[in-house]
C-alpha cells in the first residue's frame, strides 16, 4: 500500500507544472534566492537617517532611486510569487509618510501649495489600503516642517486622522529606525504614533525657526518613548548648543543597550550612567557649564567607558574639559574636542593635551581633532609647537587636526613638523590651521620630508612659505631625485600667497602627482573669476588646474628625448656601423 502511495506521489510530481519548467524557473521559485536577487535590484538597505560614523556629519541621508522603484513595482505586478518580496523592498525605507498617503484614494487628499491635506474623514476601506503597506516599512524619515520655514509639511488634520486608526498603534508595526527632523512643540507629540518595541535607532532634530521648548509635556513624551522602546541602541537628539537636552538624562537611564549616543548637554548623573554601559561605543555630548564635581571625578577613576571607540565633547571653556579628563582612563580610537568660548584656551591647551595623553591608551588612539572657536582678539595669543609633544607617544595616529580662530597664531616650524612626521608614520590626514597671516610657516623642504616619513598621507593642510620656489625659475632637474608621493590627493595652504603658480605647480606635481584639489589663500577666492586669462583668476586655482597636465608633459618630453637619442648618429648602433665601414 505504501509503495503504491509513493508511486502515486512521484507520478503527481512528474505531472505538476513545476516539473516541466526550465531550471531557471524552478530556481526563481526558491523564496530565499528570489529575495536575494530582488535585493540586488532594490535600493541599498540603508535606514533613512542621519549620517552614521561621522562625528561631524550634520546632513540627512535619504537616497531616492526612481528607476529602481519603478523596477520593483514592475516586478510586483509580474506574478503573484514576485509581489510580496518586491513590495517589501519597495516600502522598506521611506523618506516621509507622503507615499503612504498617496496610495489612498484621491478623493481623500489633495495637494495645496506643496502640502498634503485631507478633504474628508478616513474610512475603514481607506485604512484597509493603508494596512497593505504599513507593515512593510522598516525605517522612516519624517521632516515635520519645511527647512528654514514655519510651515508644516503635512496638514494638522492628517496627523489627527492618523492618530485614530481602527487598530492598535503603532502605525508602522515593524519599524526599526525612526528619524524625526525639524521637530517642534506641535509636531513632537505625533512621534508616538510610530514608536515600536522593535525600534533600535531614534534620531530627533529640533527645528530652527519653530519653537521647541522641551517642557514637562515633552519630557513625558520622551519617558513614554523610552518605556515603549527598550531596545534603542542608537540615539541622536538635539544640537551641541542645546542646553535643554540635559533633561533627557532620565530617559537615557532607561536604555541599557545604547551603542551610539549623540546629544547636547548631559548632566553628571547621565555621564556616570553612560560610563558604566558595556555596549557604548560612540558618544558625542556637551559638558555642563560648571566644573564637574569632585565626587563625579572620583567615580570616573574606576574603569569607565570600557567599550568606547569614539568620544566627541564640546565644552564652553577649556577648564571644564580639563577637569573632566583629570582622573579617568579610556581607550578610544577617535577623540574630538571643541571649545566654544576660547578665552584663555591658547594658554590652557598644553595642559589639556598633556591630560589627554595621560587619559588615552597609546596603542588605541588613531584620530585627534581639536577645535577652538570664540577666541577673542588677542595679538599675544599663540600656540607653541612644543604643545603637541605629549601626543607623539600615539604611534598609531592616522589623523591629527587642530583648528583655531583667526585671532590665534600656531607657531609651526620645520623642526616641529619633522618631529610629527617621525612620530606618526601611519598618518593619513594632517590639518593645522590658525591665523592665516602668521609668519610662522614651514619650508617646502620640511613639507617634502613630511611626505617622505608619512607614505599614507591623503590630505595635508599646513602653513607653508613658498617664497623660495615662487621667486625662482623652474629648475631643469626633477626635485628631490625623483621622489614621488602617490597617495596625497588634497592640499590646503591658507594664507600662502604666491606670484608664480607655474613654478609651484611644477614642484607639487613632481612630488605629489595625484593631487586632485588645492585650497589656497581665501583672499584669492573673494575676487574669483572663471576666465583663466583674467588677472583675478586665483593663483592656487591655476596650480590645481596645472597639476594634472604637468606629469603628462614630462612624460612626453622624456619620450621625445629618448627618441632623439635613438636617432642620434652617436648612438651605440651608429658607432658600430661606422666601425664596420672603417
LINWOWO-V293375 format. One record per residue. N is the residue number from 0. RES is the residue in one small letter. SS is DSSP state (a for helix, b for strand, c for the rest). PSI is psi as a letter, one per 20 degrees, with the letter a starting at -180 (none if undefined). Layout:
n=N res=RES ss=SS psi=PSI
n=N res=RES ss=SS psi=PSI
This chain:
n=0 res=x ss=c psi=g
n=1 res=x ss=a psi=h
n=2 res=x ss=a psi=g
n=3 res=x ss=a psi=g
n=4 res=x ss=a psi=g
n=5 res=x ss=a psi=g
n=6 res=x ss=a psi=h
n=7 res=x ss=a psi=g
n=8 res=x ss=a psi=g
n=9 res=x ss=a psi=h
n=10 res=x ss=a psi=h
n=11 res=x ss=a psi=g
n=12 res=x ss=a psi=h
n=13 res=x ss=a psi=h
n=14 res=x ss=a psi=i
n=15 res=x ss=c psi=q
n=16 res=x ss=a psi=h
n=17 res=x ss=a psi=h
n=18 res=x ss=a psi=h
n=19 res=x ss=a psi=i
n=20 res=x ss=c psi=q
n=21 res=x ss=c psi=r
n=22 res=x ss=a psi=h
n=23 res=x ss=a psi=h
n=24 res=x ss=a psi=g
n=25 res=x ss=a psi=h
n=26 res=x ss=a psi=g
n=27 res=x ss=a psi=i
n=28 res=x ss=c psi=i
n=29 res=x ss=c psi=o
n=30 res=x ss=a psi=g
n=31 res=x ss=a psi=g
n=32 res=x ss=a psi=g
n=33 res=x ss=a psi=g
n=34 res=x ss=a psi=g
n=35 res=x ss=a psi=h
n=36 res=x ss=a psi=g
n=37 res=x ss=a psi=h
n=38 res=x ss=a psi=h
n=39 res=x ss=a psi=h
n=40 res=x ss=a psi=h
n=41 res=x ss=c psi=r
n=42 res=x ss=c psi=q
n=43 res=x ss=c psi=q
n=44 res=x ss=c psi=m
n=45 res=x ss=c psi=o
n=46 res=x ss=c psi=q
n=47 res=x ss=c psi=n
n=48 res=x ss=c psi=a
n=49 res=x ss=b psi=q
n=50 res=x ss=c psi=p
n=51 res=x ss=c psi=q
n=52 res=x ss=c psi=i
n=53 res=x ss=c psi=o
n=54 res=x ss=c psi=h
n=55 res=x ss=c psi=i
n=56 res=x ss=c psi=p
n=57 res=x ss=c psi=j
n=58 res=x ss=c psi=q
n=59 res=x ss=b psi=p
n=60 res=x ss=c psi=o
n=61 res=x ss=c psi=o
n=62 res=x ss=c psi=p
n=63 res=x ss=c psi=p
n=64 res=x ss=c psi=n
n=65 res=x ss=a psi=g
n=66 res=x ss=a psi=g
n=67 res=x ss=a psi=g
n=68 res=x ss=a psi=h
n=69 res=x ss=a psi=h
n=70 res=x ss=a psi=g
n=71 res=x ss=a psi=h
n=72 res=x ss=a psi=g
n=73 res=x ss=a psi=g
n=74 res=x ss=a psi=h
n=75 res=x ss=a psi=h
n=76 res=x ss=c psi=i
n=77 res=x ss=c psi=g
n=78 res=x ss=c psi=r
n=79 res=x ss=a psi=h
n=80 res=x ss=a psi=h
n=81 res=x ss=a psi=h
n=82 res=x ss=a psi=g
n=83 res=x ss=a psi=g
n=84 res=x ss=a psi=h
n=85 res=x ss=a psi=g
n=86 res=x ss=a psi=h
n=87 res=x ss=a psi=g
n=88 res=x ss=a psi=h
n=89 res=x ss=a psi=h
n=90 res=x ss=c psi=j
n=91 res=x ss=c psi=g
n=92 res=x ss=b psi=p
n=93 res=x ss=b psi=p
n=94 res=x ss=c psi=k
n=95 res=x ss=c psi=r
n=96 res=x ss=c psi=i
n=97 res=x ss=a psi=g
n=98 res=x ss=a psi=h
n=99 res=x ss=a psi=h
n=100 res=x ss=a psi=h
n=101 res=x ss=a psi=i
n=102 res=x ss=c psi=i
n=103 res=x ss=c psi=r
n=104 res=x ss=c psi=q
n=105 res=x ss=c psi=i
n=106 res=x ss=c psi=i
n=107 res=x ss=c psi=h
n=108 res=x ss=b psi=r
n=109 res=x ss=b psi=r
n=110 res=x ss=b psi=p
n=111 res=x ss=b psi=o
n=112 res=x ss=c psi=l
n=113 res=x ss=c psi=j
n=114 res=x ss=b psi=p
n=115 res=x ss=b psi=q
n=116 res=x ss=b psi=q
n=117 res=x ss=b psi=q
n=118 res=x ss=c psi=i
n=119 res=x ss=c psi=r
n=120 res=x ss=c psi=q
n=121 res=x ss=c psi=p
n=122 res=x ss=c psi=r
n=123 res=x ss=a psi=h
n=124 res=x ss=a psi=h
n=125 res=x ss=a psi=g
n=126 res=x ss=a psi=h
n=127 res=x ss=a psi=g
n=128 res=x ss=a psi=g
n=129 res=x ss=a psi=h
n=130 res=x ss=c psi=i
n=131 res=x ss=c psi=h
n=132 res=x ss=c psi=h
n=133 res=x ss=a psi=h
n=134 res=x ss=a psi=i
n=135 res=x ss=a psi=i
n=136 res=x ss=c psi=p
n=137 res=x ss=c psi=h
n=138 res=x ss=b psi=q
n=139 res=x ss=b psi=p
n=140 res=x ss=b psi=o
n=141 res=x ss=b psi=p
n=142 res=x ss=b psi=o
n=143 res=x ss=c psi=g
n=144 res=x ss=b psi=q
n=145 res=x ss=c psi=q
n=146 res=x ss=c psi=p
n=147 res=x ss=c psi=k
n=148 res=x ss=c psi=q
n=149 res=x ss=c psi=i
n=150 res=x ss=c psi=p
n=151 res=x ss=b psi=q
n=152 res=x ss=c psi=h
n=153 res=x ss=b psi=q
n=154 res=x ss=c psi=q
n=155 res=x ss=a psi=h
n=156 res=x ss=a psi=h
n=157 res=x ss=a psi=g
n=158 res=x ss=a psi=h
n=159 res=x ss=a psi=h
n=160 res=x ss=a psi=g
n=161 res=x ss=a psi=i
n=162 res=x ss=c psi=i
n=163 res=x ss=c psi=m
n=164 res=x ss=c psi=q
n=165 res=x ss=c psi=j
n=166 res=x ss=c psi=r
n=167 res=x ss=c psi=q
n=168 res=x ss=c psi=q
n=169 res=x ss=c psi=r
n=170 res=x ss=c psi=h
n=171 res=x ss=c psi=n
n=172 res=x ss=c psi=h
n=173 res=x ss=c psi=j
n=174 res=x ss=c psi=p
n=175 res=x ss=c psi=i
n=176 res=x ss=b psi=p
n=177 res=x ss=b psi=p
n=178 res=x ss=b psi=p
n=179 res=x ss=b psi=n
n=180 res=x ss=b psi=r
n=181 res=x ss=b psi=l
n=182 res=x ss=b psi=q
n=183 res=x ss=c psi=r
n=184 res=x ss=c psi=h
n=185 res=x ss=c psi=h
n=186 res=x ss=c psi=i
n=187 res=x ss=a psi=h
n=188 res=x ss=a psi=h
n=189 res=x ss=a psi=i
n=190 res=x ss=a psi=h
n=191 res=x ss=a psi=i
n=192 res=x ss=a psi=i
n=193 res=x ss=c psi=i
n=194 res=x ss=c psi=p
n=195 res=x ss=c psi=q
n=196 res=x ss=c psi=i
n=197 res=x ss=c psi=i
n=198 res=x ss=c psi=p
n=199 res=x ss=c psi=i
n=200 res=x ss=b psi=p
n=201 res=x ss=b psi=p
n=202 res=x ss=b psi=p
n=203 res=x ss=b psi=p
n=204 res=x ss=b psi=p
n=205 res=x ss=b psi=q
n=206 res=x ss=c psi=q
n=207 res=x ss=c psi=h
n=208 res=x ss=c psi=i
n=209 res=x ss=c psi=q
n=210 res=x ss=c psi=p
n=211 res=x ss=c psi=n
n=212 res=x ss=c psi=h
n=213 res=x ss=c psi=m
n=214 res=x ss=c psi=a
n=215 res=x ss=a psi=h
n=216 res=x ss=a psi=h
n=217 res=x ss=a psi=h
n=218 res=x ss=a psi=h
n=219 res=x ss=a psi=h
n=220 res=x ss=a psi=g
n=221 res=x ss=a psi=g
n=222 res=x ss=a psi=h
n=223 res=x ss=a psi=g
n=224 res=x ss=a psi=g
n=225 res=x ss=a psi=h
n=226 res=x ss=a psi=h
n=227 res=x ss=a psi=h
n=228 res=x ss=c psi=m
n=229 res=x ss=c psi=i
n=230 res=x ss=c psi=j
n=231 res=x ss=c psi=p
n=232 res=x ss=c psi=h
n=233 res=x ss=b psi=o
n=234 res=x ss=b psi=p
n=235 res=x ss=b psi=p
n=236 res=x ss=b psi=p
n=237 res=x ss=c psi=a
n=238 res=x ss=c psi=r
n=239 res=x ss=c psi=h
n=240 res=x ss=c psi=j
n=241 res=x ss=c psi=o
n=242 res=x ss=a psi=h
n=243 res=x ss=a psi=i
n=244 res=x ss=a psi=i
n=245 res=x ss=a psi=h
n=246 res=x ss=a psi=i
n=247 res=x ss=a psi=i
n=248 res=x ss=a psi=g
n=249 res=x ss=a psi=h
n=250 res=x ss=a psi=g
n=251 res=x ss=a psi=h
n=252 res=x ss=c psi=i
n=253 res=x ss=c psi=i
n=254 res=x ss=c psi=o
n=255 res=x ss=c psi=i
n=256 res=x ss=c psi=j
n=257 res=x ss=c psi=p
n=258 res=x ss=c psi=h
n=259 res=x ss=b psi=p
n=260 res=x ss=b psi=p
n=261 res=x ss=b psi=o
n=262 res=x ss=b psi=a
n=263 res=x ss=b psi=c
n=264 res=x ss=b psi=p
n=265 res=x ss=c psi=q
n=266 res=x ss=c psi=r
n=267 res=x ss=a psi=h
n=268 res=x ss=a psi=g
n=269 res=x ss=a psi=h
n=270 res=x ss=a psi=g
n=271 res=x ss=a psi=g
n=272 res=x ss=a psi=g
n=273 res=x ss=a psi=h
n=274 res=x ss=a psi=i
n=275 res=x ss=c psi=i
n=276 res=x ss=c psi=p
n=277 res=x ss=c psi=i
n=278 res=x ss=c psi=i
n=279 res=x ss=c psi=p
n=280 res=x ss=c psi=h
n=281 res=x ss=b psi=p
n=282 res=x ss=b psi=p
n=283 res=x ss=b psi=p
n=284 res=x ss=b psi=r
n=285 res=x ss=b psi=p
n=286 res=x ss=c psi=q
n=287 res=x ss=c psi=q
n=288 res=x ss=c psi=l
n=289 res=x ss=c psi=q
n=290 res=x ss=c psi=p
n=291 res=x ss=c psi=q
n=292 res=x ss=c psi=q
n=293 res=x ss=a psi=h
n=294 res=x ss=a psi=g
n=295 res=x ss=a psi=h
n=296 res=x ss=a psi=g
n=297 res=x ss=a psi=g
n=298 res=x ss=a psi=h
n=299 res=x ss=c psi=i
n=300 res=x ss=c psi=h
n=301 res=x ss=c psi=r
n=302 res=x ss=c psi=p
n=303 res=x ss=c psi=q
n=304 res=x ss=c psi=l
n=305 res=x ss=c psi=h
n=306 res=x ss=c psi=j
n=307 res=x ss=c psi=p
n=308 res=x ss=c psi=h
n=309 res=x ss=b psi=p
n=310 res=x ss=b psi=o
n=311 res=x ss=b psi=o
n=312 res=x ss=b psi=p
n=313 res=x ss=b psi=q
n=314 res=x ss=b psi=q
n=315 res=x ss=c psi=g
n=316 res=x ss=c psi=q
n=317 res=x ss=a psi=h
n=318 res=x ss=a psi=h
n=319 res=x ss=a psi=g
n=320 res=x ss=a psi=g
n=321 res=x ss=a psi=g
n=322 res=x ss=a psi=h
n=323 res=x ss=a psi=h
n=324 res=x ss=c psi=i
n=325 res=x ss=c psi=g
n=326 res=x ss=c psi=h
n=327 res=x ss=c psi=r
n=328 res=x ss=c psi=p
n=329 res=x ss=b psi=r
n=330 res=x ss=c psi=l
n=331 res=x ss=c psi=r
n=332 res=x ss=c psi=h
n=333 res=x ss=b psi=p
n=334 res=x ss=b psi=p
n=335 res=x ss=b psi=p
n=336 res=x ss=b psi=p
n=337 res=x ss=b psi=p
n=338 res=x ss=b psi=p
n=339 res=x ss=c psi=i
n=340 res=x ss=c psi=n
n=341 res=x ss=c psi=k
n=342 res=x ss=c psi=p
n=343 res=x ss=c psi=j
n=344 res=x ss=a psi=h
n=345 res=x ss=a psi=h
n=346 res=x ss=a psi=h
n=347 res=x ss=a psi=i
n=348 res=x ss=a psi=g
n=349 res=x ss=a psi=g
n=350 res=x ss=a psi=h
n=351 res=x ss=a psi=g
n=352 res=x ss=a psi=h
n=353 res=x ss=a psi=h
n=354 res=x ss=a psi=g
n=355 res=x ss=a psi=g
n=356 res=x ss=a psi=h
n=357 res=x ss=a psi=h
n=358 res=x ss=a psi=h
n=359 res=x ss=b psi=q
n=360 res=x ss=c psi=p
n=361 res=x ss=c psi=h
n=362 res=x ss=c psi=i
n=363 res=x ss=c psi=h
n=364 res=x ss=c psi=p
n=365 res=x ss=c psi=h
n=366 res=x ss=b psi=p
n=367 res=x ss=b psi=p
n=368 res=x ss=b psi=p
n=369 res=x ss=b psi=p
n=370 res=x ss=b psi=p
n=371 res=x ss=b psi=o
n=372 res=x ss=c psi=r
n=373 res=x ss=c psi=k
n=374 res=x ss=c psi=p
n=375 res=x ss=c psi=r
n=376 res=x ss=c psi=o
n=377 res=x ss=c psi=o
n=378 res=x ss=c psi=i
n=379 res=x ss=c psi=i
n=380 res=x ss=c psi=p
n=381 res=x ss=b psi=q
n=382 res=x ss=b psi=o
n=383 res=x ss=b psi=q
n=384 res=x ss=a psi=h
n=385 res=x ss=a psi=i
n=386 res=x ss=a psi=h
n=387 res=x ss=a psi=i
n=388 res=x ss=a psi=h
n=389 res=x ss=a psi=h
n=390 res=x ss=a psi=i
n=391 res=x ss=a psi=i
n=392 res=x ss=a psi=i
n=393 res=x ss=c psi=n
n=394 res=x ss=c psi=i
n=395 res=x ss=c psi=j
n=396 res=x ss=c psi=p
n=397 res=x ss=c psi=h
n=398 res=x ss=b psi=p
n=399 res=x ss=b psi=p
n=400 res=x ss=b psi=p
n=401 res=x ss=b psi=o
n=402 res=x ss=b psi=o
n=403 res=x ss=b psi=r
n=404 res=x ss=c psi=r
n=405 res=x ss=c psi=i
n=406 res=x ss=c psi=j
n=407 res=x ss=c psi=p
n=408 res=x ss=b psi=p
n=409 res=x ss=b psi=o
n=410 res=x ss=b psi=m
n=411 res=x ss=c psi=q
n=412 res=x ss=c psi=r
n=413 res=x ss=a psi=g
n=414 res=x ss=a psi=g
n=415 res=x ss=a psi=g
n=416 res=x ss=a psi=h
n=417 res=x ss=a psi=h
n=418 res=x ss=a psi=g
n=419 res=x ss=a psi=g
n=420 res=x ss=a psi=g
n=421 res=x ss=a psi=h
n=422 res=x ss=a psi=h
n=423 res=x ss=c psi=m
n=424 res=x ss=c psi=i
n=425 res=x ss=c psi=j
n=426 res=x ss=c psi=p
n=427 res=x ss=c psi=h
n=428 res=x ss=b psi=p
n=429 res=x ss=b psi=p
n=430 res=x ss=b psi=o
n=431 res=x ss=b psi=o
n=432 res=x ss=b psi=p
n=433 res=x ss=c psi=c
n=434 res=x ss=c psi=o
n=435 res=x ss=c psi=i
n=436 res=x ss=c psi=j
n=437 res=x ss=c psi=q
n=438 res=x ss=c psi=i
n=439 res=x ss=c psi=n
n=440 res=x ss=c psi=q
n=441 res=x ss=b psi=r
n=442 res=x ss=b psi=r
n=443 res=x ss=a psi=h
n=444 res=x ss=a psi=g
n=445 res=x ss=a psi=h
n=446 res=x ss=a psi=g
n=447 res=x ss=a psi=h
n=448 res=x ss=a psi=h
n=449 res=x ss=a psi=g
n=450 res=x ss=a psi=h
n=451 res=x ss=a psi=g
n=452 res=x ss=a psi=i
n=453 res=x ss=c psi=n
n=454 res=x ss=c psi=i
n=455 res=x ss=c psi=j
n=456 res=x ss=c psi=p
n=457 res=x ss=c psi=h
n=458 res=x ss=b psi=p
n=459 res=x ss=b psi=p
n=460 res=x ss=b psi=n
n=461 res=x ss=c psi=q
n=462 res=x ss=c psi=p
n=463 res=x ss=b psi=p
n=464 res=x ss=b psi=o
n=465 res=x ss=c psi=j
n=466 res=x ss=a psi=h
n=467 res=x ss=a psi=i
n=468 res=x ss=a psi=h
n=469 res=x ss=a psi=h
n=470 res=x ss=c psi=i
n=471 res=x ss=c psi=q
n=472 res=x ss=c psi=r
n=473 res=x ss=c psi=p
n=474 res=x ss=c psi=q
n=475 res=x ss=c psi=h
n=476 res=x ss=c psi=q
n=477 res=x ss=c psi=p
n=478 res=x ss=a psi=q
n=479 res=x ss=a psi=l
n=480 res=x ss=a psi=k
n=481 res=x ss=a psi=j
n=482 res=x ss=c psi=p
n=483 res=x ss=c psi=p
n=484 res=x ss=c psi=o
n=485 res=x ss=c psi=h
n=486 res=x ss=c psi=h
n=487 res=x ss=c psi=p
n=488 res=x ss=c psi=i
n=489 res=x ss=b psi=p
n=490 res=x ss=b psi=q
n=491 res=x ss=b psi=p
n=492 res=x ss=c psi=m
n=493 res=x ss=c psi=p
n=494 res=x ss=c psi=i
n=495 res=x ss=c psi=n
n=496 res=x ss=c psi=q
n=497 res=x ss=c psi=q
n=498 res=x ss=c psi=h
n=499 res=x ss=c psi=n
n=500 res=x ss=a psi=h
n=501 res=x ss=a psi=g
n=502 res=x ss=a psi=g
n=503 res=x ss=a psi=g
n=504 res=x ss=a psi=h
n=505 res=x ss=a psi=h
n=506 res=x ss=a psi=g
n=507 res=x ss=a psi=h
n=508 res=x ss=a psi=h
n=509 res=x ss=a psi=g
n=510 res=x ss=a psi=h
n=511 res=x ss=c psi=m
n=512 res=x ss=c psi=i
n=513 res=x ss=c psi=j
n=514 res=x ss=c psi=p
n=515 res=x ss=c psi=h
n=516 res=x ss=b psi=q
n=517 res=x ss=b psi=p
n=518 res=x ss=b psi=p
n=519 res=x ss=c psi=b
n=520 res=x ss=c psi=p
n=521 res=x ss=a psi=h
n=522 res=x ss=a psi=h
n=523 res=x ss=a psi=h
n=524 res=x ss=a psi=h
n=525 res=x ss=a psi=h
n=526 res=x ss=c psi=k
n=527 res=x ss=c psi=p
n=528 res=x ss=c psi=q
n=529 res=x ss=c psi=h
n=530 res=x ss=c psi=o
n=531 res=x ss=c psi=h
n=532 res=x ss=c psi=i
n=533 res=x ss=c psi=q
n=534 res=x ss=c psi=i
n=535 res=x ss=c psi=j
n=536 res=x ss=c psi=p
n=537 res=x ss=c psi=p
n=538 res=x ss=a psi=g
n=539 res=x ss=a psi=h
n=540 res=x ss=a psi=h
n=541 res=x ss=a psi=h
n=542 res=x ss=a psi=g
n=543 res=x ss=a psi=h
n=544 res=x ss=a psi=h
n=545 res=x ss=a psi=h
n=546 res=x ss=a psi=g
n=547 res=x ss=a psi=h
n=548 res=x ss=a psi=h
n=549 res=x ss=a psi=g
n=550 res=x ss=a psi=h
n=551 res=x ss=a psi=g
n=552 res=x ss=a psi=g
n=553 res=x ss=a psi=g
n=554 res=x ss=a psi=g
n=555 res=x ss=a psi=g
n=556 res=x ss=a psi=g
n=557 res=x ss=a psi=h
n=558 res=x ss=a psi=h
n=559 res=x ss=a psi=g
n=560 res=x ss=a psi=h
n=561 res=x ss=a psi=g
n=562 res=x ss=a psi=g
n=563 res=x ss=a psi=h
n=564 res=x ss=a psi=h
n=565 res=x ss=a psi=h
n=566 res=x ss=a psi=i
n=567 res=x ss=c psi=q
n=568 res=x ss=c psi=i
n=569 res=x ss=c psi=j
n=570 res=x ss=c psi=r
n=571 res=x ss=a psi=g
n=572 res=x ss=a psi=g
n=573 res=x ss=a psi=h
n=574 res=x ss=a psi=g
n=575 res=x ss=a psi=g
n=576 res=x ss=a psi=g
n=577 res=x ss=a psi=h
n=578 res=x ss=a psi=h
n=579 res=x ss=a psi=h
n=580 res=x ss=a psi=h
n=581 res=x ss=c psi=none
